[in-house]
């Protein structure tokens, strides 16, 4: 069996590229908004105090009414009365209104308006995210010692700490985190002592638990601690990193407490055919709607076992990328009467050929509810792309990923001219031998106006391709990846000066021979003002360019660079972008890819 690369496998829970925000500090108080807000519009409450005004008989002049923070004015029976806005709306409605605001704005602004607003903010569910640039232990210590008790509902810690048990005890033994519903811990070496603390019952409302660690330290005893904890009975989402995937399945299938799981992820956990056999016989997992078994040891036999399991009939998300199910496994999945409700299917890196694509797309396939399809790293050429483009079974697709295949311009033309792929909002085509000609098909496609995410990295489109893109109509495009495309300063200038990209939130242009001229074009753009994530690694830029970005692009929350001194970069950003998360990769730190090191040299 060939060795799988976990980096190429899709994790449905993390499709959108995460952009972590650093924390905002105010007198030792620390709160972060981890993409949890649905809007950043400011809310103002206004009212007026009683003044002389024009009467019904127009006997006096009208005066401008003063604004007061919490009052509204009504005029019943031609008289003026003053009512508190919060009294009028009610506590629940007021909390709902405030919950739409950015968390840092809530803490640093709304809490200072008045005592009433201060009290309302304290009950609004908040998200706390501590990334690997922060000292998790000192951060939690400050929160625990703070006089305010915020309503933390979501806690995410990604931090390599030397003392994990002290960190976890601070969290579990403090009343500051009693209301946590979602707990995510990654890159933390979790032993049985730490897991015992998590399962001890301190989180009374825990419904989502993610314990991820590249070293996969959770052993059989740790799995048993979780599975046999009465405090886990409300768990709906479980994501584990362990080398004992089969044992985890056995523990969950024979469990009397964890019976309400909706989502289970055992990504890269050495799940074998034995584990699949136990899973297909486990009635306690019949509530699952999402199952991620990516990067395991599942073959065609395992795929057939899964396809015959009646307990998986509620699945809508099914991820088995990075295995060896082959074309025959695809056939079993597509003919299964129990997997017909799947809407999100991940099959990347499974040795699938055009034959498997033909099975997937034929009219008799049970996959006609698909809205997301991931076929990266398979042997799919232009013929396979044409099969997808001409299949009525694919007519509901919103997300299509064919990264690191070989569809070329001909395959892209078929996709763009398809009568059935008109609903696409995400198109990921990294490393597909696409040229400037292929870009011309994209800008004339039927889904151009609905596209929200487009990735063309490692394709040789050059600055001419960037120019073509800038002439297209992408009114809803929020994420654009042109890394390793050889667009240069000219290409990024076309992008920066095009109004079609005014909604861009994420721009990835690493390794494109971009210099200070390209950075200047981005920073002076009238249309790229909404950027929150900017990827510039492996370009010819300077510290002054970074300073310019910090001074001009105030919405940037994630910045990726390479070849700099990290302390100096952080010093610069702390002055102009204190809330920005920095990822600074040196050349030797970059992960290898099965691509040319530099597409620019071939353009």
Secondary structure, DSSP 8 states (H G I E B T S, - for coil): -----GGGS--GGG-S-------EEETTEEE---S--S---------B-------TT--S------B-TTEEEE-GGG--EEEEHHHHH-HHHHHHHHTTS-HHHHHHTGGGT-HHHHHHHTTS-EEEEE-TTS-HHHHHHHHHHSS----EEEEEEE---S-HHHHHHHHHTSGGGTT--EEEEES----HHHHHHHTTS--TT--EEEEE-TT-BB-HHHHHHHHT-GGGTT--EEEE-BS-HHHHHHHHHT-SS----SEEE-TTS---HHHHHHHHT-GGGTT-SEEE--SS--BHHHHHHHHT-GGGTT-SEEE--SSB-HHHHHHHHHH-SSSTT--EEE--SS---HHHHHHHHSTT-S-TT-SEEE-TTS--BHHHHHHHHT-GGGTT-SEEE-TTSB-HHHHHHHHHT-SS-TT-SEEE--SS---HHHHHHHHTSTTTTT--EEE-TTS--HHHHHHHHHHS--TT--EEE-TTS--HHHHHHHHHT-GGGTT--EEE--SS---HHHHHHHHT-SS-TT--EEE-TTS---HHHHHHHHHH-TT--EEEEESS-HHHHHHHHHHH-TT-EEEEE-GGGS---SS-S-GGGG-
